[in-house]
Amino acid sequence: MAGRRFCFYVSWSRPLETQIDPENLDDRFATMTEVRRALWPINQDFYQRQGTGDGVGAVLESLILGRLQACADSIMAMGSSSTIVERQDPTGAIRYLDGLDANAIDVLVVLSFDHFSKGQSPTNGEVDWLKRFLSNERKCVAICPHHNIGATGAYDTQVGERRHHGDSLVPPQEGVGRYARALLRNLGCPIENQFGLKAATGPDGEPLGLEIDRSLDSQNLLRGVVTFTAHPHLPHLAVPDGLEKQVRILARQTVDIKSPHPVFTDKTFNALLQIVGFPGTLLVSDLTLWVAPWEKGATSLQAFWSNIASMS
């Protein structure tokens, strides 16, 4: 298999995400202390671990970038190369998309971990760079937001959402993926990441199988793929009216209805989209497809990564 060169672009500002007041519940990552407390006693070793720090920065470094590195390592083991670039790193240094070398990248994965409240938006130069990148039929771009929980601001709805996903680490209101939304809007495809939906699982904890439209998957991106992840709060990738011909819904995932979501009532949600109209391949998915190497359902992700790595 010919190696493909992956670049994972993490669109957060680390200083803005880490320099927060922990007294504010909404729109922030958990601190490491909160994570360790929530995991006890399920993961006693992690609860007792010392030396990683107590704040948000330790969570970003250990739990997010650490898992992303595990994905990158898996891709390198397949014969491809990978790099990880942060939009703004801990020192404050900024790397915009148009500062990347397009000739050194075959697959660009934009991981939009940035909270809505942090105001991350692409510059005109970044949008133009991405359009040029997608003008090459050999290039592939995956734009990946996360959930948008508690967006209505209504107390009763937020309580219902918490009961649905059941994750005590998620605040009442948290929107993640402003940068991804803005990129898609500027590309003429205003896909929105809506809600935080719990994936339905079987008795073994594995997610139920995807509903895959093989007739639309002309590039065999989902060959050998059965599931995505069993993450408890995944977004529905909503396709606006009028864009149905421009967007292929390649895969849908089943919602856990044991505790119904208070707003989203469909049985399945859009989990992987392909936007047509560009010579290159443009995909939209949740970002956990790239940072969940140890979660339930992650086995199929290896096949998904391999399929993208082997695209002709």
N, C-alpha and C positions, 0 to 999 in steps of 0.2 A: 504494500500500500504506500503510495507516494505521500510524504509528509506534508501536512498543511500547517501554516503558521497562524496560530491563534493569538489574539490580543484580547484580554479581559479588561475592559475600561470601567472602573468603579466610579460612578459619577457623583460621589459625595464630596463635601468639604469636611475633612476630618476635624479640623478645629471647630467648625460650627456644630458638628454632631456631638463632639465630646465636651465642649465648654457649655454645659447646660446646668440648670438648677434642678437638682433631684427632687425638690419639693413640687415641681410642676409634673403632673401625671401624664399629660397628653403630649403626643408628637415627639417622642424621644425613644431612643434605645434604652433597654434596661441596663443598670449597672451590674458589674460582676457579682457584687454582694447580693443583689436581688436574684440573679440567676442561680447562684449557689444555694440560696435559701429555698427557692422554688423547686430545685431538683432534689432536695433532701426529702425522704431517704432513698429515692429511686436510684440515685447515683452517688453513693456515699464517698467514693474515691474523689470524685470531682468536688463534692462539698468540702472535703478536707484539704484540697489542693491549695498551696500557698505560693506566693511569689509572682502571681499574674497581675496583681493590682486589684483595686476594688471598684474602679469607676467604669464609665462607658467605654473608654479607650481600650480596656482589657477585653471587653466583649467584642469590639470591632476587630481587634488584632487576633484573638484566640479563636473565637467562635465563627466569625464571618470570613476573614481573610485566611484563617487556618483551613477552613473547609473548602474555600475556593482553591487554595494551593493543592489540596488533595485531589480536586477535580483536574487541575492543571497537570499534576503528576500522572494521573491516569491517562490523560491525553498524550502526554509525552511518551508514556509506555507503549502507546499505539503507533509510535513512529512520527508523531507530529511535534512541533515546538510550541511553546506558549510563553507569554509575558503578561504581567499584571501591572496595570497603570492606574493610579488614583488621580482623579481630577484635581484634588488638593490634598496633599499629603500632610503628615503631622507637623512638618516644619513650616507649612504655609505655602510651599511651592506649588504653582498651578501648571497643569499640562492640559491644554485644550485639545480637542480632537484634531483640529487642523494643524497641530504641532506634531502629530504622529506621522511616520513614514508609511504611506499607503502601499508603497512597493514592497514593504517588508511584512505585510499582513494579508492573509487570505480570508480569515474568519474573524470578524469583529463582534464581540459579545459585550453589549452595553448593559451593565448591571446597575440599575437605577435604585440604589439603596438610600438615596437622599430623601429626607422628609420634605413634604410640601412646604412646611413652615420655613425651610432653610433657603428657599428661593432660587434653587439651581435651574438655570435656563441656558440653552445653547446660544452661542453667538451666531451672527449671520455667517461668519467665516466657517464655523463648525458645520452648519447646515449645508453650505455649499460644498465643503469637503466631503461630507457624507453622500451627497448626490453624485459627486464625481466618482466616489468609491463604488457606488452601486451601478454606475454606468459600465462597469467591467463585468461581463457575464461570469467570470470565474470567482467573483467575490461573494461572500455571504455575510450578512449582518443579522444578528439577533438582538432585538431591543426588549429589555426585560425589566418591567416594573414589579412591584409587590402589591400588597393589599391596600385598601382604603376603608378603614373601619370607623364606624361612628360618624360618618360624614353628615348625616342629617342634623346632628347636634341634639336630637330629641332624647331625653333621659330614658324613657321606656324602650325606645328602639335600641339604644346602646346596651341596656341591660339584656335585651333579647339576643343581641349579637354576642355578648359575652357568654350567655348560656349555650349558644350554638357552638362557638369554637372552643370554649372551655380553657383557654390559655390565660392563666393569671398574670403572665408577664406582658401581655398586650394591654395598653392603656385604653380607656373608653373611646378616645378618638386618636386615630393614627393613620395618616396618609403617607405612603411611601412610593416614590416614583415620579415626582414632578418633572425631572429632566427627561425621562422616557416619554411622558405625555407630550411635552413640548416638542421633542424631536419628531414624534409621529405626526403631530399637528402641522409642523413645518414641512413635512414630506407629503402633506395632503391626505393623511390617513389618521384622523383624530380618534384613534382607539382609546378607550378609557378603561383603566383597571378599577373595577367596581367591587365593593364589599370585601369580606374576608370569609371564605366558605370552607367549611370543614369537609375534607374528602371522605367519602364513604369507604369503609374497610371491611374485610372479611373477619372471621373468627381468629385468624392468625395475626391480625393487625396490618396485613398487607392491603394496599388500596385495591378497590375493585378495578377491573380492566377498563381501559379507555374505549370510548366509542370513536373509531378511526374511520375516516372516509378514504379508503384506499384509492378510489377513483380520482381523487384530487391530488394525491401524493405522487406526482409524476416523477419526483426525484428520489423516491424511496427513502425519505428522511425518517420514516417510522418503520422501516423494515426490521423485524425482530423485536420491536418495542411493544410491550403489553401494558405497562402502567407508567405513570409518572411517580410523584411522591404522595405520601399520606400526611402531608403538612396540614395542620389544623386551620390555617387561614390563608386560603388561596384566592386570587382575584378572578372574577368573571371578566374576560376581555371583550368588552361590549363593542359591537360593530354599529356605527351610526347608520340610520336610514339613508339609503342612496349609495352606500358603498358596497353593497352585497356582491356586485360583479367584480369589484377590485380586491376583495378579501376572500380567501379560501379558509374555511374552518376545517383544519386537518384533524383535530382531536378535541373531544369533549370528555369531561370527567364527571363522575357521579357525586352528588352532594349527600352528605350524611343527614338524614331526616329524623334521627332519633330525638334531637332537639331542633325543631325547624327554625330556619333563619326568619327573622321577623319581616324582611322585605323581599328577598329573593325567593321565589316560589317554584322555579323550574327544577326538574330532577337532575339536570346536568348543566355544566357551565363550560364556556369556551376556554380551552386550555392551551391550544397551539394554533396560531394563525399564520398564513402566508399571504403577504401583500404582493399582488402582481402589478405589472406595469413598469418594472425596472429590469434592465438586462441582468443585474445581479439578483441574488436570492435575499429576500427580506422576510424575517420571521419575527413574531411577537409571542412571548411566553412569560410565565412567571419566572422570577430570578432563582427560585429554589431548584430549578432544573440543573443549575450549575453549582450549587453550594450545599447539596444534600447527599454526599457520598455514603453517609452512614445511616440515613433515615430509611424507614420502611418504604419499599417500592423502588429503592435506588438502583437495584440490579438492572432494570431496563434502561436506565439512563446511560449505562455503559454502551449499549447498542445505539442509542440516539447520538451520543458523542462520536462514536465510531462512524456512523453513517455520514455525519457532517464532515468528519475528518477525511473521508474517502470520496467526497463529491468530486465529480470530474469537472 
